[in-house]
């Protein structure tokens, strides 16, 4: 026959063996425990909301020279394992016979680049750079290169390097980049 489970559970009259009344009393005032909870939970939440832990939108670094405008949009802080997007925009002030975009190799240290659009006519790795040639570009025409990649897990690090646009061997513009990578 089933029994009724609504029977009250008896309360213990004394603490368990080995637990004294001094164990049940708090040594710190209650406001201190609340403040500690606020700091331990609220601190990281506030840092994340301020963008100090990554996840913010891209920042644009731009330089205008007499030969071209070069804009690089990429996140300043990246998290290991996350995907990211970088846009490189070039607007020349004169016709360009062979637009070449070069990225310093340290910028892509421990990364996998999954997309490079549009495809380059020619690509090579030399002198510490990855260079991509895209052919002719008319004066005032805007060229946008899209790179999608993923940061490979590692510890804290900062990636530094340059992104440069040139007409073959003739430099047009260059920007220095620095990206912080967090675990």
N, C-alpha and C positions, 0 to 999 in steps of 0.2 A: 504494500500500500504506500503511495507517495506521501512524503512528509511535507509539511508547510515550511518553506525556506524563509519565511518572514520572521523567524524567531530572533529576538535581539541577541547580539553577541555581548557577553559580559565584559565589562571594562576591568583592566588589571588594577588591583588595589595598590600595588607597589611596583617601582621600576624593575626591569629585568636585572638578573644577577650581574654585578660588576658596574652597573650604572648608578651613580650616586646623584644626589640632588645638585651638587656643584657642576655636574655635567650638563644639566638642563638649564642652567643660568647662563645668560650671555655675558661675555666680558666686555663687549663693545656696545656703545649706544646704537639704537636702531638706525639713526640717521647716517651713521658711518657705513653700515651695510648697504643702504640704499644708494649712497654716493658711489661706493665701489661698484655696484651693479651698473649704475649709470655710466661710469667711466669704461668698464670692461665691455659693455654692450654698445653704448652710444658712441664711444670714440671711433671704433672701426666703421660704424654706420655713417657717421659724419664725414670721415675721411673718404669713404666711397662716394657719398653724395657730392662732395667737392671735387671729385675726379682725381684725387691723389693716388688712387689705386688702379687707374686705367679705365677703359670703357667709355672715354669721352670721344667726341667727334674728332675729325681730322683738323689739324691746324695747317694753314697755308703759309708757305715760305716763298716769297717772290723777289725777283731781282729784274730790274730793267736796265739794259745796256743800250748803247747806240745801235747794236745789231739785232737785239731781240728782247722779248719779254719771256721770262721763264718762271713758271709757278709750279711748285711741288706741294701737293696736299697729301699728308699722311699723319697718322696719330703720333703724338709726342710721347705717349706712354702706351706700351703694349703689355699684355699678359701672356705668359708662356702657354702655348697650346691654342691660343685664339687665332682666328682668321682676321686679316686686315686687308685694306684696299689702299693703294697709292695711285694718285693721278699726277702725271707730268704733262703740263701744258706749255707749248712753245708757240709764240707768235713772232715771226721774223719781220724786221722792218725793210728787208730787201730779199730778193729771190735767193733761195738756197738750192744748190745743186744736189747735195746729198745730206739730208738731215740725219745726224748721228746723236744718239743719247747714250751717255756713258754714266754708269753707276759704280762707285768705288766698291770693291769686294767686301770690305768690312761691314758695309751696311746690310749685307745679306748673310752675315755669319750665323750659322745654325738656323736657317730659314729654308722653307721649301716654297718656291714660287710656282703657283699652279696655273696662272693665267697671265699672258702677255698679249694684249690686244691693242692695236692691230699687230699682226705678225710682221716681224722684221724681214727685210730683204736679205740682210746679212747680219750675223751675230758672231762675236768673238770675245775671248777672254785674254787680255794681255795687259802688261804693265799695271797690274793690280786693279783693273776695271773690267766690268762687263759692258761691252759696246754693242749697240743695236743701230743698224742703218736702215732708214725708211725711204730713201730716195728723195726726189725733188719736192720742194714746198715753196709756194708762191708768196710774195710779200703780202702781209696782212692776213694770210690764211692761218687759221688756228689748227694746230695739231695736238691731239690728246692721246697719251699713252696710258693705258690702264693696266696695273699690276695687282694681282690678287695673290696673297701668300698666307703662310701659317708659320708662327714662331715655334720652334722646337723647344721642348722643356729643358731648361737649365736654370741656374741660380740668377741672382741679380746681375745685371750687366748694362752697359751703355754702348750702343752702336753709333759710330761716328763715321762720316764720309761726305763725299760730294756727289751731286748730280749735275752733269754738265751737258749742254747742248752745243753742237758744233756743225759746221758745214765741212764735212770731211775732216781735215786736220786743222781748219781755221775755227778757233773758239768763238762762240756766239754769246753764251752766258753760263754761269755756274752758281749753284747755291750749296752751302754747307748745311748738313743735317745732323741732328743728334736725336736718337730715340732711346728712351729708357725702357728696359724690359724687366718686368716684375714676375715672380713665380706665380 
